[in-house]
Amino acid sequence: MKKTILILVLLCGDLPAADEPKGEAQFLSRVRQLTLEGRRSGEGYFAPDGKHIIFQSEREKHNPFYQIYTMDMQSGDVTRVSPGHGKTTCAFFRPNCDEVLFAS
């Protein structure tokens, strides 16, 4: 069986100056892998303040479906915010509050 692994990455750095080359390469010079656990991860979004990221991942052996997690960008601590069973997707941080929204 062929496995597909999605890696959630953070693109670091500023956009290129007007005299620098444009194209895909400008975004691939300072890439860092953020998630290292689980079978796969995907669909990640930053909190408005940039201090956290919310993403979906298959991390729990007893559940073959994506669950929703947040990661503290400073410490790297990951917390599951979804119930831990069933399929979940489409997560994001609600603006101007400490809540997240996702479909389950």
Secondary structure as the mmCIF struct_conf table of DSSP 4:
data_model
#
loop_
_struct_conf.conf_type_id
_struct_conf.id
_struct_conf.beg_label_comp_id
_struct_conf.beg_label_asym_id
_struct_conf.beg_label_seq_id
_struct_conf.end_label_comp_id
_struct_conf.end_label_asym_id
_struct_conf.end_label_seq_id
STRN STRN1 VAL A 9 LEU A 11
BEND BEND1 GLY A 13 GLY A 13
HELX_LH_PP_P HELX_LH_PP_P1 ASP A 14 ALA A 17
TURN_TY1_P TURN_TY1_P1 ALA A 18 ASP A 19
BEND BEND2 GLU A 20 GLU A 20
HELX_LH_PP_P HELX_LH_PP_P2 PRO A 21 LYS A 22
BEND BEND3 GLY A 23 GLY A 23
HELX_RH_3T_P HELX_RH_3T_P1 GLU A 24 PHE A 27
BEND BEND4 LEU A 28 ARG A 30
STRN STRN2 VAL A 31 GLN A 33
BEND BEND5 GLU A 37 ARG A 39
STRN STRN3 ARG A 40 PHE A 46
TURN_TY1_P TURN_TY1_P2 PRO A 48 ASP A 49
BEND BEND6 GLY A 50 LYS A 51
STRN STRN4 HIS A 52 GLU A 58
TURN_TY1_P TURN_TY1_P3 LYS A 61 HIS A 62
BEND BEND7 PHE A 65 PHE A 65
STRN STRN5 GLN A 67 ASP A 72
TURN_TY1_P TURN_TY1_P4 MET A 73 SER A 75
STRN STRN6 VAL A 78 ARG A 80
BEND BEND8 SER A 82 SER A 82
BEND BEND9 GLY A 84 GLY A 86
STRN STRN7 THR A 89 PHE A 93
HELX_LH_PP_P HELX_LH_PP_P3 ARG A 94 ARG A 94
TURN_TY1_P TURN_TY1_P5 PRO A 95 ASN A 96
BEND BEND10 CYS A 97 ASP A 98
STRN STRN8 VAL A 100 ALA A 103
#
